[in-house]
Amino acid sequence: MQSLELLIDHRPVSVHKRDRAGYRSWKSEVEEAAARTMGDTLFGSGSRLTLYYLYQGQAIDVDNVIKPIADALSGVAYRDDSVLTDVESHRRLLGEPLVVSNLPPLLQRPWLDMRECVYIRVDHPDETDR
């Protein structure tokens, strides 16, 4: 199964961010990170987006973090975000009780280091996953 995994080492932005330049900058950062990691093959219909957002302080609504990331990956990881059929999004407060081994391996070190970040994964699950 092909997959794309990214770790953006800071707080995400909300779809409601008033600073539009900051919003565009965040989307560009996600797009550039995906372009560096992604091959020539785009994900097709039935793709899945998984997000983990580790935070301290004031949380951003988990649903407001999804749209900027899904849009930023359009044209890089997939033709358009309409190919996504499954979206899984998690928000975790740094320091809360958590079984670290349950996190994706790429996210375990930031959790232990108490670093705000966003983990992004795009994949195309096998039919047995559905």
C-alpha contacts under 8 A as a table, 3 or more apart, distances in Angstrom:
res1	aa1	res2	aa2	distance
1	M	123	D	7.21
1	M	124	H	6.61
1	M	125	P	6.98
1	M	126	D	7.32
2	Q	123	D	6.01
2	Q	124	H	6.70
3	S	121	R	6.89
3	S	122	V	5.58
3	S	123	D	4.34
3	S	124	H	7.10
4	L	34	A	7.62
4	L	37	T	7.11
4	L	38	M	6.53
4	L	77	A	7.77
4	L	120	I	7.80
4	L	121	R	5.38
4	L	122	V	5.08
4	L	123	D	6.43
5	E	37	T	7.92
5	E	119	Y	7.35
5	E	120	I	5.64
5	E	121	R	4.45
5	E	122	V	6.71
6	L	33	A	7.07
6	L	34	A	6.93
6	L	37	T	7.86
6	L	119	Y	5.81
6	L	120	I	5.05
6	L	121	R	6.45
7	L	106	L	7.33
7	L	107	L	7.54
7	L	117	C	6.87
7	L	118	V	5.73
7	L	119	Y	4.62
7	L	120	I	6.29
8	I	30	V	7.32
8	I	117	C	5.55
8	I	118	V	5.18
8	I	119	Y	6.53
9	D	115	R	7.46
9	D	116	E	6.58
9	D	117	C	4.47
9	D	118	V	6.63
10	H	115	R	7.52
10	H	116	E	5.17
10	H	117	C	4.35
10	H	118	V	6.88
11	R	53	Y	7.79
11	R	54	L	7.85
11	R	55	Y	6.95
11	R	116	E	5.62
11	R	117	C	5.39
11	R	118	V	6.87
12	P	26	W	7.27
12	P	53	Y	7.67
12	P	65	V	6.71
12	P	117	C	7.28
12	P	118	V	6.64
13	V	17	K	6.50
13	V	23	Y	6.43
13	V	26	W	6.80
13	V	60	I	7.90
13	V	65	V	6.34
13	V	68	P	7.54
14	S	17	K	5.23
14	S	23	Y	7.81
14	S	60	I	6.66
14	S	61	D	7.68
14	S	64	N	5.03
14	S	65	V	5.06
14	S	68	P	7.19
15	V	23	Y	7.73
15	V	64	N	5.22
15	V	65	V	6.42
15	V	66	I	8.00
15	V	67	K	6.29
15	V	68	P	5.86
16	H	64	N	7.17
17	K	20	R	6.66
17	K	22	G	7.86
17	K	23	Y	6.37
19	D	22	G	5.31
19	D	23	Y	6.32
20	R	23	Y	4.83
20	R	24	R	6.12
21	A	24	R	5.14
21	A	25	S	6.05
22	G	25	S	4.95
22	G	26	W	6.16
23	Y	26	W	5.23
23	Y	27	K	6.39
23	Y	68	P	7.94
24	R	27	K	5.16
24	R	28	S	6.12
25	S	28	S	5.06
25	S	29	E	6.17
26	W	29	E	5.09
26	W	30	V	6.38
27	K	30	V	5.22
27	K	31	E	6.11
27	K	68	P	6.19
27	K	69	I	6.58
27	K	71	D	7.64
27	K	72	A	5.00
28	S	31	E	4.99
28	S	32	E	5.98
28	S	72	A	6.81
29	E	32	E	5.23
29	E	33	A	6.15
30	V	33	A	5.20
30	V	34	A	6.16
30	V	69	I	6.84
30	V	72	A	6.11
30	V	73	L	7.19
31	E	34	A	5.18
31	E	35	A	6.11
31	E	72	A	5.12
31	E	73	L	5.65
31	E	76	V	6.82
32	E	35	A	5.00
32	E	36	R	6.27
33	A	36	R	5.27
33	A	37	T	6.48
34	A	37	T	5.13
34	A	38	M	5.66
34	A	73	L	7.01
34	A	76	V	6.69
34	A	77	A	6.93
35	A	38	M	5.23
35	A	39	G	7.76
35	A	76	V	5.97
35	A	77	A	7.72
38	M	41	T	7.70
38	M	76	V	7.33
38	M	77	A	6.61
39	G	42	L	7.82
41	T	77	A	7.92
42	L	76	V	7.09
42	L	77	A	5.25
42	L	78	Y	4.72
42	L	79	R	6.69
43	F	47	S	6.39
43	F	77	A	6.03
43	F	78	Y	4.79
43	F	79	R	7.54
43	F	83	V	7.82
43	F	123	D	7.31
43	F	124	H	6.96
44	G	47	S	6.20
44	G	78	Y	6.39
44	G	79	R	7.54
44	G	83	V	5.87
44	G	124	H	7.76
45	S	82	S	7.82
45	S	83	V	4.23
45	S	84	L	6.53
45	S	85	T	7.37
46	G	83	V	5.91
46	G	84	L	5.79
46	G	85	T	5.10
46	G	86	D	7.46
46	G	124	H	6.39
46	G	125	P	7.69
47	S	83	V	6.01
47	S	84	L	4.73
47	S	85	T	5.85
47	S	86	D	6.71
47	S	122	V	6.95
47	S	123	D	5.73
47	S	124	H	4.47
47	S	125	P	6.91
48	R	84	L	5.59
48	R	85	T	6.14
48	R	86	D	4.66
48	R	87	V	5.75
48	R	88	E	7.80
48	R	122	V	5.59
48	R	123	D	5.35
48	R	124	H	5.88
48	R	125	P	7.02
49	L	70	A	7.85
49	L	84	L	6.89
49	L	86	D	6.34
49	L	87	V	4.78
49	L	88	E	6.26
49	L	120	I	7.31
49	L	121	R	5.78
49	L	122	V	4.67
49	L	123	D	6.81
50	T	87	V	5.85
50	T	88	E	4.68
50	T	89	S	5.78
50	T	119	Y	7.94
50	T	120	I	5.91
50	T	121	R	5.06
50	T	122	V	6.41
51	L	66	I	7.71
51	L	88	E	6.24
51	L	89	S	4.63
51	L	90	H	6.04
51	L	118	V	6.89
51	L	119	Y	5.49
51	L	120	I	4.85
51	L	121	R	6.52
52	Y	89	S	5.95
52	Y	90	H	4.67
52	Y	91	R	5.82
52	Y	92	R	7.41
52	Y	118	V	5.62
52	Y	119	Y	5.01
52	Y	120	I	6.86
53	Y	89	S	7.92
53	Y	90	H	6.14
53	Y	91	R	4.74
53	Y	92	R	6.22
53	Y	116	E	7.52
53	Y	117	C	6.00
53	Y	118	V	4.54
53	Y	119	Y	6.51
54	L	91	R	6.06
54	L	92	R	4.99
54	L	93	L	5.94
54	L	94	L	6.09
54	L	111	W	7.39
54	L	115	R	7.27
54	L	116	E	5.03
54	L	117	C	5.39
54	L	118	V	6.36
55	Y	58	Q	7.88
55	Y	59	A	6.67
55	Y	91	R	7.49
55	Y	92	R	6.39
55	Y	93	L	5.16
55	Y	94	L	5.71
55	Y	115	R	7.54
55	Y	116	E	4.82
55	Y	117	C	7.02
56	Q	59	A	7.27
56	Q	93	L	5.92
56	Q	94	L	5.82
56	Q	116	E	6.72
60	I	64	N	7.09
60	I	65	V	7.20
61	D	64	N	5.39
61	D	65	V	6.88
62	V	65	V	5.49
62	V	66	I	7.09
62	V	89	S	6.73
62	V	90	H	6.88
62	V	91	R	6.17
63	D	66	I	5.53
63	D	67	K	7.59
63	D	89	S	7.58
64	N	67	K	6.33
64	N	68	P	7.88
65	V	68	P	6.32
65	V	69	I	6.92
66	I	69	I	5.51
66	I	70	A	6.06
66	I	89	S	7.37
67	K	70	A	5.10
67	K	71	D	5.99
68	P	71	D	5.21
68	P	72	A	6.05
69	I	72	A	5.03
69	I	73	L	6.33
70	A	73	L	5.40
70	A	74	S	6.66
70	A	81	D	6.06
71	D	74	S	5.27
71	D	80	D	7.89
71	D	81	D	6.50
72	A	76	V	7.94
73	L	76	V	5.28
73	L	77	A	5.31
73	L	78	Y	6.69
73	L	81	D	7.61
74	S	77	A	6.19
74	S	78	Y	5.38
74	S	79	R	5.63
74	S	80	D	4.76
74	S	81	D	5.72
75	G	78	Y	5.49
75	G	79	R	4.72
75	G	80	D	6.23
76	V	79	R	7.13
77	A	122	V	7.67
78	Y	81	D	6.76
78	Y	83	V	7.23
79	R	83	V	7.64
80	D	83	V	6.23
81	D	84	L	5.63
82	S	85	T	7.67
84	L	87	V	7.13
92	R	96	E	7.57
93	L	96	E	5.79
94	L	111	W	6.77
94	L	114	M	5.83
94	L	115	R	7.69
94	L	116	E	7.71
95	G	114	M	7.14
99	V	102	N	5.59
99	V	103	L	7.54
100	V	103	L	5.54
100	V	108	Q	6.10
100	V	111	W	7.58
101	S	104	P	7.57
101	S	105	P	7.56
101	S	108	Q	7.28
103	L	107	L	6.22
103	L	108	Q	6.08
104	P	107	L	5.41
104	P	108	Q	6.62
105	P	108	Q	5.33
105	P	109	R	7.86
106	L	109	R	7.00
106	L	119	Y	7.76
107	L	110	P	5.62
107	L	111	W	6.34
107	L	119	Y	6.58
108	Q	111	W	5.16
108	Q	112	L	6.32
109	R	112	L	5.11
109	R	113	D	6.05
110	P	113	D	4.92
110	P	114	M	5.91
110	P	115	R	5.08
110	P	116	E	7.38
110	P	117	C	7.37
111	W	114	M	5.04
111	W	115	R	6.28
112	L	115	R	7.89
125	P	128	T	7.81
125	P	129	D	5.86
125	P	130	R	7.37
126	D	129	D	5.42
126	D	130	R	7.28
127	E	130	R	5.48
